[in-house]
């Protein structure tokens, strides 16, 4: 295990930073929600804590890739349309996200990751470029 790591706090912090529920995080790493809850509560620990953290870091990297792609789309749409308001589509369900993104389907990435990236993109576009992003399903 990574030295001096509070695994309970680390798992909760990563999960919350990703905008995932305990159920979504537990499904991604292949355990029951009750198991995840015990991990976060400090009542038990994963057999391979580093593996679980690596899985969460993979989701973070995937989210960051989506974020970069979405921000490029927003900037391009705004420039082409000459409009400071851009509509950005996100996915209400895992099924819709997986249908549109084979890599997300293959890795079983929850749709909450796309919504998280879309929200961050909307914030950055507003703060950095003065672009208003409307999120729609």
N, C-alpha and C positions, 0 to 999 in steps of 0.2 A: 504494500500500500504506500502511496505517496507519503512522505514523512510529515508528521505533525498535521495530519489532515483530519478535520472533524467531518467524517463522512455524512452524518445526518444533515448538518448545516450546508455542506457542499451540494448534496443532492437537491435539497429544497431550493437553494439559491439558483442553481442551474435551471431547475424546472420552472421556477417563477420567472427567471430572466427570459426563458423561451416562451412564456405564456401558456404553458401546458398545465392541464389538470393532473392530479396524481394518476387518474385512470389512463390518460393519454401517455404519460411517461412510462407507466408500468407496462402497457401494451407494447410500446416500442422496444423495451428491453426484455420482454417476454416473461413477465411475472404478473401475479395477481395484484390488484390495487391494494388489497390488505397487506401484502408483503411490502409494497412500496411505502405504505403508511407506517409500518413498523420500522423500516429503514430510516425514514425521516424523523420518526419519534425517538430514535436511538434505542429501540427495544431489540433490534437485531441489525445485522450488517450483511451486505451482499457477500457471497462467497468470493467474488472477484471485484472488489470496489473499483480498481483501476479500469476494468473492462466496462463497468457501468458508466464511469466518468468519461471514458473514451467514446462510448455510444452517445452520450449527451453532447460531447464536443463535436461529434460528427453532425448532429442535428444543428448545432450552432453554426458550423461551417456551411451547411446546406442553406440555412436561413440567410446567412450573409451573402451567399451566391444569389439567392432569390432577390434579396434587397438590392444588390448591385444591378441586377437585370431590370427590376421594377423602376429604379431611379433613372436608369438610362431611357426606358420607355417614356417615363413622365417628362423628362427634359426634351426628348425628341418630339413628343406630341405637342408640347407647349410651343416649341420653336416652329414646328411645321404649321400648326394652327394659328400661331400668333396670339394665343389665348393664355392668360395666366391661370385658367381653371381647366383641369384635366380630370377625366373620369378613369378610374383604375378598377379593373375587375378582380375580385378575390373569390374564394370558394367557401360556401357555407357548410360543406360536408367533406369528409375524407373521400367519399366515393367520387364527388365532382373533381376534387383536386387530383386524385389518382387517375381519373379518366383523361385529364388534360396534361398530366406530367408522369410519363412512364417511369422516370427515375424515382419519383416520390412513391409511386406504387411499388416498385421493386424493393425500396428500402422501408416501406410502410411508414412514411413520414406523415404525421397528422396535419390536417389542413390548417390547424391553429398556427403552424409555422409560417404558412403563406400569409395569413391574416396579420401575424406579428410583423413580418417583413413589410407588408403593405402599410401598416400604421406607422412604422418607423420611417418609411419612405415619404409618406405624407407629411410627417413632422419635419424631416430634413428639407424637403422641397419648399415648404412654407418658410422655414427659418433661413435657409441658404439662398433661395432663388425667388422667393415671393410668389411661388406657384401654389395655388389651392388645389388639393387633390380630393376628389369625391370618390369614396369607396363604394362600390356596388357589387352585388352578387351576380 
